[in-house]
Amino acid sequence: MTVATIHDVEFGEELPVFEPDTRIENTMAFARAVGWGGPRFEDHEGARKEGFPGALVPGIMGMGFLTSAIHSWAPQGHVEHIDTVFRAPMLADTPAIISAVVTDIDEAAGIVELDMTVKNTKDETRVFGTAKVRLPIE
């Protein structure tokens, strides 16, 4: 379900689960686009040689995935702030499951606060954080 205005949102509402595309081709292209090319984002074996468990999803790409999850739920929303804690690396070619719940609604200001989590298929939290989203009041 998508929301159009602040009045469509309910406290405690869970956003639809969002599963971003973490294929290594995408992490590689993103890393190169932002000037971060190298084995840790482009090659599983190369990343292991650098001490990582496999090729990483760049952190800022993970934050982009969170933003995409928000916009899938609220296409008219404006993400004003995202704050994240990276508990463990997100790995390329590994499914990621993004969930979120509405934790506060300020109807007068049109602001919704969300708690967000990125987990893997083992239900291990990789990233968690909060977001503030401005939605139309009318």
C-alpha positions, 0 to 999 in steps of 0.5 A: 500500500502506498500513502499520499498524505500524512492523513493516510499514515497510521502510528505503528504501521509497517511499511511494505517489505522492500528487497533491493537489488544487491547484485555485484554488477550494481554495487560495482557500477555504484562504487565506480560512479562515486569514485570508490572502485576497487576489490572490496566493492567489485570482487568477492575474492578480492574483498576477502583478500582485504579482510572482508567476508565478500564484496560489500554494498557501499554504505551510501548505496545502502542508505539509498536503498532505505530511501527507495523503500520510503519512496515505494511506500510514499511516492510524494514523500520528501526524505528530510533525514536518515540516520543509520548505524552499520552493525555489519556489512551488507554483502553484494549478491546477498538478499537484503530485506528492508523493513520499517515501522511508523514511530511518530506522526506530526500531522501539523508539520506533515512529518512521519518518523520511521524506524528502519532495519536491513536484515539478511535472509538469516534474520541478522540485522546489518543496518538500522536507523531512523528516517524523517519523511515530510508528506503532503498535509492535504 
